[in-house]
Amino acid sequence: MLIKLKWVVYHLLVTLLIILTSAQVGAETAFNKVSNNSEASRQLSSLAYDLGAGVRVNETMNKTGLARLLDNHVFGEDFKHQSLSAEQYLTLIERNDVERLRMLIKHYKSLERYQWPTVAPIELRLGLRTKEVAKLRWILAQLGDITPYSMPVYRESIFDPSIEEGLKLFQRRHGHTVNGKLVPQTILALNTEPSIRVAQLQNALKETLIEFDGTKDYVSVNLMAQTLRITKNGVVKLVMPVIVGKPTSKTPELNTTISAITVNPSWTPPASIIYQDIFKYIEKQPNYLRNNDFVFKSYTSNSIDNNVGGMDSNSLKHKLKNSALVQLPGTKNALGKYRFTIPNSEAIFLHDTPGKHLFKRSNRALSHGCIRLSQPELFANYLMSKEPENTRFVFKNAIKNKQTRHFNLTSKLPINVSYQSVWIDKAGRLQVRANTLAIRGKDG
């Protein structure tokens, strides 16, 4: 009887211990869940403040509510059609590009507490001592163009080589002529209050969040930076300089996809290029059309007429009534080896070019509106790497030949073409350009 009683007591104690342990584990799990939710909410709230949506953050908001607040701020009118989950926002927060933008936003917000100095136009020379130099030194130090300094007050006003180098770095970051002088363009940028930069950085951060798609690569062309890059979930896969529309025919902003690649394309110049450029060329060089592989293609029969030698502008005008002017594929073709189709209403596309030397220029706003790539073969190979094996095989053979071949892509990568006035370069420095609105541009 005593032994049986002992077993009963033992089982009761074990059961009680299990209940207590379970309760403790449940409490710890609940605590961790609350703690994790609290940390996630804190991070989402912090992102909202960096984006400028912090005034609408309610302390009682949970992760889902904060995600909807961010959606409304990031996507605006498209909020009902586009959204990100709280988990997606938390993933974005960990990305290096997002983190760098947020750090800069915080830095420029911290500068808003100062009454920003106004630098006056003066002629700088080494050894010059004036309060304008002290203002310049302070601004450059705050913006990271010179190393923060500790020196006697009287030396702060003396123009020395360190300020000159800092001013040149500032000019380089803003796309100005790098001369170490206080020219009007540089003065305007120096006197720009931090709140303006905060707004620009917040817009750049919004664009980065909008582009989020963890499953796809994303192509972006910054018309200000004159660069193309492919990123996947914040990781840069490919970057290259490009040529964009010149001031009289700027490349328009576009949000579309890359739908096809043409190997060995022909080129049919639009009327604007024929009348603005080609007419001038044939007046100076009567055999310009023949020397550059142009032919006429009948509008009705598609027959080819290669009798283009010695043609003047009047003869060309007459011929264009019944035929299109076409440049045959080859080394002289204005589109080079590759053309990339991006559906849009502006007749804009990406393409190769025989004028490779132009990519060495710092200002590459030179085209009639289309985007010329410095490394089109890398771009083409990257796009084709997403295609089926048999398509890649046919593509490789097409490159070796001279015939025109079209490849419709099954993996249509999204592409955004925009004028981004601020971005972070590969050295981690903020780049700023004067904000310019895009106007229509239609030709290559």
JODA-V364742 format. One record per run of one state. SS is the DSSP state (helix for helix, strand for strand, loop for the rest). FROM is the first residue (numbers start at 1). TO is the last residue. If there is no record, write none. Layout:
SS/FROM/TO  SS/FROM/TO
This chain:
loop/1/1  helix/2/51  loop/52/53  helix/54/56  loop/57/62  helix/63/80  loop/81/85  helix/86/93  loop/94/95  helix/96/111  loop/112/128  strand/129/129  loop/130/130  helix/131/142  loop/143/152  helix/153/156  loop/157/157  strand/158/158  loop/159/160  helix/161/173  loop/174/183  helix/184/190  loop/191/193  helix/194/210  loop/211/217  strand/218/222  loop/223/226  strand/227/232  loop/233/234  strand/235/245  loop/246/246  helix/247/249  loop/250/253  strand/254/257  loop/258/259  strand/260/263  loop/264/266  strand/267/267  loop/268/270  helix/271/284  loop/285/287  helix/288/291  loop/292/293  strand/294/298  loop/299/303  strand/304/305  loop/306/312  helix/313/319  loop/320/322  strand/323/327  loop/328/337  strand/338/341  loop/342/349  strand/350/351  loop/352/355  helix/356/360  loop/361/364  strand/365/367  loop/368/368  strand/369/369  loop/370/370  strand/371/373  loop/374/375  helix/376/384  loop/385/388  helix/389/400  loop/401/404  strand/405/408  loop/409/413  strand/414/418  loop/419/421  strand/422/424  loop/425/429  strand/430/432  loop/433/442  strand/443/443  loop/444/444
